[in-house]
Amino acid sequence: MEIDDYVTFLREDLTRKIYLKPYLGNSGDGLIWMGNEFLFQELGISRARLPQEADLILWPGGNPTMWQGNLDGWQECWKRWPQVPFGIGPATFQTGCLPWATLLKESPTAVHAAFARDRESHSVLQNAGLPKTIYLGLAHDPAFHLRGSDWLATQRQASTSDFVLASFRSDHEGVSEAKWNQRMGGVPGIQWIQNRLNRKRAHERLLARVESVKNRCGNDDQIIVEDVSSHSFDLFVERVRHARQVHTDRLHCMILALMLDKKVFAYQTSYRKLEAVSEFSLSQWGRIEFVNE
């Protein structure tokens, strides 16, 4: 993990007080938050208590371009604290979803930087027509900075191999058959029913694939089927910590499992989210097997 424009950006001005902005998310986003906090401590970055006292309001990262709540959070910052510069930590950027690029272009606040957490997202940023005053960097997901932390060392010491964990999402970022809202027309009520059927069928196929891979590995452990990223943070960590194998299409479930030295099988989402992060951040050390549907 050599390239990290985010770390370079933070190091450029260690006198700057940064307000790390909480946002809506799941326990995977909690791992992003913890990685940022660890990085800030390592670099000796000062934290502002209140946004209005900050030299920079920093969005921690994540996947803001596919979730309206995140864009609403950006606009809340710009409206309430227009005098404070704004930045976006390492994130996924997708086109054809929400009008994130338009919002950044029209922001009443000075947006100083936006960082992509994979090369594909970085290309999207560079081609979005954003003002040249916004620095567009390439960096690793903040969760990876936990690799050298005492917290992760403690989790490794408590690691066991009790079961096979199958953790899959059921939202619009899910398996490719579930691109329903963009691709399907028809009467809304019928469309909603079809969407539910598509999700159910897709999950049935995924779980059958998990069973097949488990058997191929000669593993007779129980399969626990839970979207652990939707659990509380501590339960999310515990489930991954006690798994022998982890099968998932959740990015941070995959990242945590890899950092805990689990055998990880990664599955497709509706786009190349896991693959792109893996190619950028895990090529040198992550042992991961991608399972085609």
Secondary structure, 3 states (H helix, E strand, C coil): CCCCHHHHHHHCCCCCEEEECCCCCCHHHHHHHHHHHHHHHHHCCEECCCHHHCCEEEECCECHHHCHHHHHHHHHHHHHCCCCCEEEEEECCCCCCCCHHHHHHHCCCCEEEEEECCHHHHHHHHCCCCCCCCEEEECCCHHHHHHHCHHHHHHHHCCCCCEEEEECCCCCCCCHHHCHHHHCCCCHHHHHHHHHHHHHHHHHHHHHHHHHHHHHCCCCCCEEECCHHHCCHHHHHHHHHCEEEEEECCHHHHHHHHHCCCEEEEECCCCCHHHHHHHHHCCCCCCEEEECC
